[in-house]
Amino acid sequence: MGQEKIAVLYGNNADSIKVEAARLMAEAFSRPAEAGSLISMAIQLFDYANSVQEQRV
């Protein structure tokens, strides 16, 4: 998922993005067949949220 798509879907609120990433991680536990892709998306969201936070500092 590209950063532009993440920004459109979740905006630039780092906390909201991290909450969504955490939700995806939790969902990965209940959907083992899709866990790999869910975790991958969550990591991308965490990375994007951190970059948004760093830009504001």
N, C-alpha and C positions, 0 to 999 in steps of 0.2 A: 504494500500500500504506500503510495507516494505521499510526501509531506503535504502537497497541495490538496490531495483528496482528504487527508486527515483534517486539515484546516477547515475544509468545507463541511465535513461531517460533524466535527466536534468543536470548531471554533479555536480560539487561542487561549482558552482558560485551562491552564496547566492542571489545576486540581480536578476539574471535570474529566479531563483526558485520563488522568491517573486512576480515577474512580472507574471509568470504563475499562481500562486495562486490567484492573484488579477483578472486575466482574468477569472478564474473559478468562482470566487465570482460574477463577473459581469454577466457571463453567467447564473448563477443560477436565476437571476431576470427574464430572458427571457424564462426560462424553468422550470416553477414551479413544474411540475411533477417529475423532476429529481433534484430539488433544494437540497434536503437533502443529496444525495450522492455527488453532486458537492461541497457543502459547507464542507462536511466531508473531501473530497480529498484536498480542499484548506487549511483547518486547518492542515492536515498532512504535506502539503508542507511548510506552514509557520513554523511549528515546526522544520522540517528538516533544513530549511534555517537558522533558529536561531541557531541550534546546529552546523551547518557548520561555521557560523560567530563566535560563541564562541570558537571553536577549533582554529581559526586563531589568537585569541587575546593573 
